[in-house]
């Protein structure tokens, strides 16, 4: 059974991810969800761990770091499949490589961006990829035991796989399709107008994003 660690701080954002997880990402699949300041009772009950994005900063740290890193460590040491998205990707890199491999990004990245990916089981069925980006932090210069599986012109580490294990981090957000992703971005840009200069939309056909949901199917079927 899958465990989702929903690390989103805001009530609306946390509840929205729970909604799309049920309706879009894992329909018909049994899973549990935990939140910040929570710990699973027994990871032996779970086969996979999904770490969400968050408003928290992995590079700056927070009061929740120890608990999040503990859950990551329990799953990694048990060699269970793990997928980290955005903040989850950054926290996964911090656990596996160390705090110095995550930093504040210059520039930040917002919008629907084209991506280069390599052949990996996580990306089966994904062609000519575009993904939503919304981030202030980045992972960089990972050690040789990490395989870089995604990159773009802005960031060299948009995705990684740790060794040959089923442990993946992705900087982008495949859970968002165009309409809800654009709504989220525009809310952010309204609240943070200084970020408008970083917004970019490379996408010509918004239906192209539908294929990105295969990442979740590929992960849960591993």
Phi, psi and omega in degrees: 000141180283143169245124174259124174260099181274105185261013181289137186275313186289144179299314183296315181294318179297315181292326180292318177298318178302321181294312182287333174299316182289318189267333190240317188273316185226051181296133179077004181255135179283131177204161172245157178234135171239164186232178179305141184071017177243156175225142175293145181293321183203112183291347177296343177283352189236145179261331186222155174233127172247125178254125184278174166288178184194159169286345179294156178254120177290326182286329181270338179081165180204175178294346184266355188305311186300316181293318180295314181295329177295315179295316177303312182299320180298318181286319180297315181295332176276359181054041174267150179300136180227137173230122177251132180250124175055253177303320178297322175299316181292318179291325176297317177297320178299318180294315188283324187245331182123160185299332187287354180264009176232133184215168173291134185273142172228106003270168169290177187221125180219133176129187179260111190243145173288157187218147169257127178236157175251167182295118179206149182303329180296330185257016180304128180087359180263122180231142179046062192284144168228138182222155175282134177242137175204095189203151170249341183250166177208156172263142185210154171049048182293151179295169186298337181288355176262134175259120180281121185248353178207144179202162168216187186290345182267319187225130182284337180241082174269346177197148177217158168237136183270116184052223175253019181277160178279058183234111187234144168236136176230132184285333186270179186242089178287349181286341182265130168271187190292311190296310181287329177293317178294322176300315180298315181296316183292326174298316179299316184290331175292319180282337182229070187300340178294342181272355183299330181291344181265352183292137179214137176233103178271355190277131177259327182234107185295336178292344179298335181290343182302327181296338184296337179294344177297335178302319181289323176295315179299319180295310185289337180271357181290000000 
